[in-house]
Structure formats: C-alpha cells, structure tokens
C-alpha cells in the first residue's frame, strides 16, 4: 500500500488481522512503515543489492523525520553500489566475536558449571581484557598473548602469568569448539613454570577460599582461627604458630628475628579483620601463645588438624557441586593466595612484596631501609577488603 507518510498517518496506520502489512512512502521510494497484527510499528527500507532484494529494519523508537533521514542515507549508500544490510550484519558479527564478548558468553553459558566464575571474570578483566578485549578473537596472535604473559610475569610473578594463561586457554578452547574457523593461538610450552613448580605455587580459587574461610569460622577451634589469620597476614605457618600476645602493640605485630625466615625483625600492621580474628581466639594458659591447644606450647600437629579440616571444606564445596573435589593444598598456599589477592586488589608490587617480608635485592635492598609501614598497612587493608567481598559474611 502506497501513501504519503505523515506523523498523523503513522499514528492512524491500521494493523492487519494477522501477519504484517507495509505502508510505502510515496515521497521516498523504498522507505516504508511496517505494522504487525499486535500493532507494533517500525520503519523499513527496501532496496536491491545486485540481483538480491533486501529489506532493512531501522532501529525502534525513531521519529518519522529521523527514520526518513536514515533511510535516505541507506539508499544513498545503495546508489554507490554498497549493501548496508550486509555491512550491518558483518559489523554485528564482528562485535559478537570480540574477546570481551566471547568471554562474557563463556561465563554466561558455562557459569553454572564453574566453581570459580567470579575469580575467572576478575582475573581476565584485570589482566587481559583491558588490552585485548576489543580485538576480534580471531585476530589475536600468539605474540599478543606472550606479551601479556611477559608483563604479568614481570609485575606479579610467573605463577600469576600461568594462572591467567589457564583461564584464557579455557575460553579459547571453548570458543574453538563452537566455531568452524577459529583456532586457538595458545599452544604447549607457553607456561612460565613447570608442572612441579605449579604444584608448589598453587593459589586457592574463590570457591575454595570461601569454603576454607567458612569451615575455619564454623570449627571454633584454634586451627580455624589460625587459617583465617594466615590468609589475612600472609605469614608462614611457623611464624604465626609461635605468635605471642606481647608481640602485638597497637595493631602492629612484630615478628622477632629469631623466628623470621630472613633473620630480620618484621613488623606487620594488622588489618581490622586480622585484629578481629585475634580477639576471637580463646586465651589459654599463661605462656602467652595466641595459637595453642594446651596453653603451654604453640599449636602443632598440623597434619592431623588439617585432615579433619579438609573434610569440612569438601563438604561445603559439595553443597554447591555434588561432584566437587578438593585438590591438594597446603597452609603455605594461603600465603601465595594472599599475595595474589593483593595484586588483584591493585596493591603495588613493591608494597605487596614488603608486606610479605620479602627482601628487595640489589642496591635498593641495601640502601632503602624505610619500613613502609603505611604502605604495608594499606596493602593488608586492601587484602582484607577483597577477602570480605569473596567470602560469605560471618
């Protein structure tokens, strides 16, 4: 049906009893109004591209004036031997094939089967998507990935680079299984550590961290308090186990040099969360040990306590995934996990390393004796804040 399209005419355009009908504009051939049986109205442009007839729908919500202006632009492109509908579809496909779009689709479709979906999303958003997110996934080269891994290894260590690589590998393998053309650029040999090194450099996933934290709180046992304290302070097991209450003065814990690995005294500013854990630990005996079962000696028998603790952790994991398994982990993994979380929370590398008591090598290590208390305090508060966002309340 042809008529002169006007705002009044568009408003009064009748809907068909079924299907759809078109009102073609007499003033602009190829431009028309489509009305469906349920009274939905939208503008369309009809044209020929070579031997093919094309019908292109304009976006909803346009006024008649705006729609006519857009239709003129489309028909002008057609006059120059272009195919606007084909170009639009190509652009839409390109947008859906960016790495960011593929990652989001992967997390959406596979999320229910992933125990660490939030950790995966955060890791990719922090380390990969800012640099490669807008790129077509098929255009990402092995060199692109190697450069990102080099940067991560330099800034956050080789284990973190391998952690990112593992997440990116899964996304690309998943996409390759759904695409006729895509081939993942990731190949064997791109990891920065050996399998044995990776076992020694394990960090807990968010799901594991939640289960460990919840099990520690539910146990109301000195071992559970120790687990939470290790995560919030990133210290070694032996350093925390021998902790005495007199070592804490005004929210600062001083580990004496004879009990610290480097042979140097270390001051650790305690976050509010770490202080809360200490306040919950029952005071037993008069020897002053914080983590003790008999009041006379530091806690020991870690293997026995951890075996029982792991059963509680596994039970919590299986509340969300009946087939869940708890990979082997150690208390030292909490220190690595804390260091990884600091990076994830945006703590500068130097400050995170100082917080862990690592010795800075070279000339800086010899001459830079500033204790970095303020920087370390901010690092531990950032760690505690991120832990709070990951774990369940309580």
NUNUNU-109353 format. One record per residue (C-alpha): chain; x, z, y. Coordinates in pm, 1 decimal. Each point is the difference from the previous one (the first is absolute). Layout:
- mol  u  w  v
- A  X  Z  Y
...
//
This chain:
- mol  u  w  v
- A  0.0  0.0  0.0
- A  142.3  -101.3  336.9
- A  -75.0  175.6  329.1
- A  171.3  111.7  315.1
- A  134.7  343.8  -76.8
- A  -76.0  254.7  270.8
- A  9.6  381.3  -5.8
- A  -379.9  7.7  -10.7
- A  -11.6  -263.6  -272.1
- A  255.9  190.3  -207.6
- A  -201.9  319.9  35.4
- A  -321.3  -175.0  -110.1
- A  154.8  -205.9  -281.7
- A  -224.6  46.9  -302.8
- A  133.8  107.0  -338.0
- A  -85.4  -205.2  -311.8
- A  -204.2  149.5  -281.6
- A  305.7  -21.0  -224.0
- A  360.2  -117.4  18.5
- A  121.6  -101.4  343.7
- A  -69.0  -255.4  268.9
- A  212.8  -160.9  271.4
- A  -78.8  -76.7  362.9
- A  247.8  -260.1  126.7
- A  85.0  -12.8  368.4
- A  -95.9  -326.0  170.5
- A  261.6  52.4  271.9
- A  300.0  57.1  -233.0
- A  -13.7  -198.0  -326.5
- A  126.5  203.5  -294.7
- A  -82.7  335.2  157.4
- A  -296.8  189.5  -137.4
- A  -184.5  323.6  -68.8
- A  -53.8  114.9  -358.1
- A  -295.3  229.6  -74.7
- A  -53.8  160.5  -340.1
- A  -320.5  120.0  -162.5
- A  79.1  360.0  97.5
- A  32.3  -109.0  366.7
- A  380.3  16.2  17.9
- A  126.9  -241.4  265.4
- A  349.0  -143.2  36.8
- A  165.5  -304.7  152.6
- A  166.1  -278.2  -199.9
- A  201.1  -314.6  63.2
- A  -39.5  -305.6  -223.8
- A  274.3  -264.4  -4.7
- A  185.5  -241.4  -226.4
- A  363.0  37.3  -99.4
- A  99.0  -330.8  -155.7
- A  -263.5  -77.2  -259.6
- A  -116.0  362.6  -30.2
- A  -286.2  163.1  187.0
- A  82.4  348.2  131.0
- A  -230.5  277.6  119.1
- A  177.8  276.4  185.3
- A  -176.5  327.9  77.9
- A  87.7  168.5  327.2
- A  46.5  375.5  14.8
- A  -308.4  215.0  37.8
- A  -109.2  145.3  331.3
- A  89.0  -293.8  224.1
- A  -220.9  -87.0  291.7
- A  -125.1  -356.9  18.8
- A  242.8  -76.6  282.7
- A  297.8  141.2  -189.5
- A  -103.8  -175.2  -321.6
- A  -34.8  -335.4  174.9
- A  342.8  44.5  159.9
- A  158.0  76.4  -337.4
- A  -181.0  -294.3  -160.2
- A  140.9  -235.3  265.8
- A  351.0  127.3  -77.7
- A  -52.7  -57.1  -372.2
- A  -137.9  -349.8  49.9
- A  289.3  -73.5  235.0
- A  244.2  92.3  -276.0
- A  -190.2  -224.6  -241.6
- A  38.5  -288.9  245.5
- A  377.6  49.9  -32.6
- A  -23.1  -44.5  -379.7
- A  20.3  373.1  -73.0
- A  -213.1  193.7  -248.6
- A  -86.2  337.4  164.8
- A  -181.2  140.5  -304.4
- A  295.8  -72.5  -224.3
- A  232.0  156.1  256.4
- A  -216.1  312.9  19.2
- A  -4.5  38.6  -377.1
- A  375.3  -45.0  -15.8
- A  46.3  267.9  267.4
- A  -233.4  238.1  -185.4
- A  192.6  -53.5  -323.6
- A  325.0  59.1  185.3
- A  -132.2  326.4  145.3
- A  -112.2  121.2  -340.8
- A  343.8  -77.7  -146.8
- A  208.4  213.1  236.3
- A  190.8  277.4  -170.5
- A  -209.9  256.6  188.9
- A  -325.5  -157.2  -125.4
- A  130.4  -16.9  -356.9
- A  111.8  364.2  11.6
- A  -341.2  111.2  126.2
- A  -180.4  -200.5  -266.2
- A  230.8  140.1  -268.5
- A  -60.8  358.0  112.1
- A  -375.2  -59.6  26.2
- A  -39.2  -163.1  -340.3
- A  251.6  210.9  -189.9
- A  -40.8  325.2  193.0
- A  -217.0  173.8  -257.9
- A  270.6  -49.8  -261.5
- A  286.6  111.1  222.8
- A  86.7  368.0  5.7
- A  218.6  -37.5  307.4
- A  -196.9  -245.0  213.9
- A  51.3  192.4  325.6
- A  372.4  32.3  -58.8
- A  28.9  -369.8  -82.3
- A  -192.4  -100.2  310.6
- A  205.5  228.9  223.4
- A  330.5  -119.4  -147.6
- A  -83.8  -368.4  43.2
- A  -144.2  53.1  348.2
- A  309.7  185.9  110.7
- A  276.8  -208.2  -154.1
- A  -132.7  -351.4  -70.5
- A  -310.9  -106.7  191.4
- A  141.1  44.0  353.6
- A  253.5  -274.0  -81.1
- A  -170.7  -219.2  -257.4
- A  -370.2  84.2  29.0
- A  -100.0  -305.1  203.3
- A  202.7  -242.6  -211.1
- A  -163.6  -220.3  -262.8
- A  81.9  161.9  -332.0
- A  109.8  -337.1  -136.7
- A  250.7  -36.4  284.8
- A  174.7  331.7  -65.1
- A  340.7  -64.3  -151.9
- A  234.8  203.6  -211.1
- A  227.6  23.7  303.1
- A  -279.8  154.5  206.5
- A  -48.0  273.0  -259.6
- A  371.6  63.6  -42.9
- A  40.3  51.5  374.5
- A  -281.6  255.6  5.6
- A  147.4  182.2  -299.5
- A  341.6  4.4  167.9
- A  -150.6  158.3  309.7
- A  -188.9  262.6  -200.3
- A  307.5  82.4  -207.0
- A  205.0  45.6  318.4
- A  -260.1  216.0  174.0
- A  -164.4  193.8  -284.7
- A  219.2  -48.0  -304.8
- A  9.5  -225.7  -305.2
- A  -269.0  195.1  -193.0
- A  -251.7  -58.0  280.6
- A  89.6  -371.0  3.3
- A  -74.2  -17.6  -372.3
- A  -322.8  193.5  54.6
- A  -115.3  -261.7  252.8
- A  115.0  -283.0  -227.3
- A  -208.7  138.3  -287.8
- A  -317.7  5.5  212.2
- A  63.1  -347.4  142.2
- A  75.0  -138.1  -346.6
- A  -336.8  121.9  -129.6
- A  -186.1  -161.7  290.3
- A  173.2  -333.4  -47.3
- A  -38.0  1.6  -377.6
- A  -371.3  73.2  43.8
- A  -40.0  -284.6  248.7
- A  191.2  -240.8  -226.0
- A  -244.7  75.8  -281.0
- A  -286.1  -117.4  224.6
- A  162.5  -305.6  157.3
- A  72.2  -347.0  -136.9
- A  292.8  -54.9  234.8
- A  162.8  331.0  91.2
- A  319.5  110.1  -171.2
- A  142.7  339.8  84.1
- A  342.0  -16.5  171.5
- A  94.8  334.8  -154.6
- A  233.6  -30.2  -297.9
- A  200.1  234.3  -219.0
- A  313.3  136.9  158.1
- A  -146.1  74.2  344.1
- A  -14.6  377.6  -59.8
- A  260.7  208.4  180.0
- A  43.8  261.7  -272.8
- A  35.5  -9.1  -377.8
- A  -279.4  127.3  -230.5
- A  199.6  317.6  -71.0
- A  53.1  55.4  372.2
- A  -370.6  -53.5  68.9
- A  -87.7  265.7  -253.7
- A  226.6  237.1  190.8
- A  -148.0  -109.0  331.8
- A  -367.5  39.5  -84.8
- A  -250.7  97.5  267.9
- A  -355.9  113.5  -64.0
- A  -292.0  -229.4  77.2
- A  -276.6  128.0  226.3
- A  -226.3  56.3  -300.1
- A  270.7  197.3  -180.9
- A  77.6  194.0  315.5
- A  -364.4  97.7  41.3
- A  -20.2  117.6  -360.3
- A  326.8  194.5  24.6
- A  -106.3  165.5  325.1
- A  -343.7  91.9  -133.7
- A  141.1  134.5  -327.2
- A  251.5  207.5  196.3
- A  -274.3  154.9  209.8
- A  -230.8  64.6  -294.0
- A  268.3  174.1  -206.3
- A  46.3  295.1  240.6
- A  332.1  48.9  -175.6
- A  341.9  29.5  162.3
- A  96.2  -335.6  -154.9
- A  -289.3  -169.7  179.5
- A  104.1  148.3  333.1
- A  355.0  -117.2  -69.1
- A  -120.8  -356.2  -63.5
- A  -183.2  -18.1  332.0
- A  292.2  155.9  184.9
- A  248.0  -248.1  -151.2
- A  -208.6  -292.5  124.1
- A  -40.9  140.4  351.9
- A  368.4  90.7  45.6
- A  170.8  -272.6  -210.4
- A  251.9  249.9  -134.0
- A  149.9  14.0  -347.3
- A  -154.3  216.4  -269.6
- A  286.9  248.0  -14.6
- A  7.7  41.3  378.2
- A  -366.8  96.5  17.2
- A  5.9  206.9  -319.0
- A  264.2  232.0  142.6
- A  -174.4  34.9  335.0
- A  -21.7  352.0  143.2
- A  -244.6  113.0  264.5
- A  275.1  127.8  227.8
- A  127.4  -358.9  29.1
- A  -309.1  -95.4  202.5
- A  10.8  93.4  368.3
- A  -259.5  -129.7  246.3
- A  -107.8  -301.3  -205.8
- A  358.5  -102.7  -80.7
- A  141.8  30.2  -348.1
- A  377.4  23.4  -25.6
- A  141.2  -97.8  -337.4
- A  338.9  173.2  -35.0
- A  300.5  -220.0  -67.3
- A  64.6  152.2  -342.0
- A  -338.9  -121.7  -119.6
- A  3.7  -343.4  162.6
- A  143.7  -306.2  -170.8
- A  225.7  -111.4  286.3
- A  150.5  345.3  43.0
- A  -132.7  14.1  355.9
- A  -272.0  223.1  137.9
- A  -323.9  -189.1  62.4
- A  -284.1  98.7  233.5
- A  -342.6  -138.0  -89.1
- A  -280.9  30.7  257.5
- A  -312.0  86.7  -196.9
- A  -316.2  -193.2  79.7
- A  -327.6  186.2  36.4
- A  -97.1  -124.5  -346.4
- A  323.0  130.7  -155.8
- A  -49.2  337.1  169.7
- A  -354.7  11.3  -137.3
- A  132.5  -48.5  -353.0
- A  248.4  283.9  47.0
- A  -270.4  230.2  129.9
- A  -203.4  -64.7  -316.4
- A  281.6  85.9  -242.7
- A  -58.1  352.4  -135.6
- A  275.9  247.4  83.1
- A  139.4  129.7  -327.4
- A  268.7  267.4  -22.9
- A  248.9  118.6  257.6
- A  285.1  -245.2  -56.3
- A  -139.8  -232.6  265.8
- A  -26.5  -316.5  -204.3
- A  -288.8  -220.8  109.2
- A  -46.4  -193.5  -322.9
- A  30.2  255.1  -278.7
- A  -199.2  100.8  -305.1
- A  153.4  342.1  -59.9
- A  95.7  109.5  350.8
- A  365.2  33.7  -100.4
- A  123.6  -353.7  -53.7
- A  -71.2  -347.7  138.4
- A  -251.0  -206.9  -193.4
- A  145.7  -173.2  -308.2
- A  -129.6  -163.7  -316.8
- A  -106.2  -308.2  191.4
- A  -47.3  -216.5  -310.3
- A  -257.5  237.4  -146.3
- A  -193.2  32.8  323.9
- A  9.5  -372.4  67.5
- A  -124.5  -96.0  -347.8
- A  -311.1  208.8  56.5
- A  -29.7  -122.5  357.8
- A  15.5  -365.9  -109.4
- A  -304.2  49.5  -221.6
- A  -199.7  111.3  303.2
- A  126.8  -298.3  201.2
- A  -94.2  -244.3  -276.4
- A  -348.2  151.8  -27.6
- A  -53.7  -54.6  372.3
- A  120.7  -361.6  -20.8
- A  -239.7  -67.3  -286.2
- A  -295.0  123.0  203.0
- A  38.2  -327.7  191.9
- A  144.2  -217.1  -278.5
- A  -68.8  105.0  -362.1
- A  289.5  -217.8  -118.0
- A  250.1  138.8  251.5
- A  346.7  95.6  -112.9
- A  247.3  221.2  181.2
- A  343.2  -166.7  5.5
- A  299.9  225.7  -37.4
- A  83.9  174.2  326.4
- A  227.0  280.6  109.1
- A  -8.8  259.0  272.9
- A  281.6  -189.5  171.2
- A  -238.9  -294.8  33.8
- A  -184.9  211.6  258.4
- A  308.6  -12.4  221.1
- A  15.7  -378.3  -29.6
- A  -373.3  -23.0  59.8
- A  28.6  213.7  313.1
- A  278.7  -224.9  131.6
- A  -212.1  -309.1  -65.9
- A  -298.2  157.3  173.4
- A  213.1  73.9  305.2
- A  84.4  -367.8  28.6
- A  -364.3  -85.4  -49.8
- A  -91.1  243.7  278.8
- A  239.6  -175.6  236.6
- A  275.5  263.3  4.6
- A  330.2  -158.7  115.5
- A  247.1  -41.3  -285.9
- A  267.1  223.1  158.0
- A  -247.1  281.6  55.7
- A  -138.4  -24.4  -354.6
- A  351.1  8.4  -145.5
- A  85.4  303.5  211.3
- A  -321.5  170.2  -112.6
- A  110.2  -44.1  -361.1
- A  342.0  142.0  81.6
- A  184.7  -320.6  -80.4
- A  348.6  -22.3  142.9
- A  37.4  -284.4  250.8
- A  319.6  -186.6  -81.1
- A  268.0  -148.8  221.1
- A  93.4  104.2  350.9
- A  -353.7  116.8  75.0
- A  12.0  239.2  -291.9
- A  320.5  153.6  130.9
- A  -79.4  27.5  371.4
- A  -380.4  12.4  24.5
- A  -65.2  366.3  -77.4
- A  -335.8  22.2  181.5
- A  -237.0  179.2  -238.0
- A  -299.6  -224.8  83.7
- A  -241.8  292.3  -35.5
- A  -267.6  -158.0  220.2
- A  30.5  -333.0  -178.6
- A  -15.0  164.8  -340.6
- A  -301.6  204.8  106.5
- A  -183.9  -316.5  101.0
- A  101.1  -163.0  -328.0
- A  -142.9  284.0  -208.0
- A  -319.4  16.1  206.3
- A  -44.2  -376.8  -44.6
- A  55.1  44.2  -374.2
- A  -258.1  279.4  -15.5
- A  -252.6  -202.5  200.3
- A  33.4  -296.6  -236.5
- A  -26.6  223.0  -306.6
- A  -317.4  149.1  147.7
- A  -150.3  -347.9  33.9
- A  87.6  -90.6  -359.3
- A  -94.6  312.5  -191.4
- A  -345.6  158.6  -35.8
- A  -77.8  291.8  232.2
- A  60.5  348.6  -125.7
//
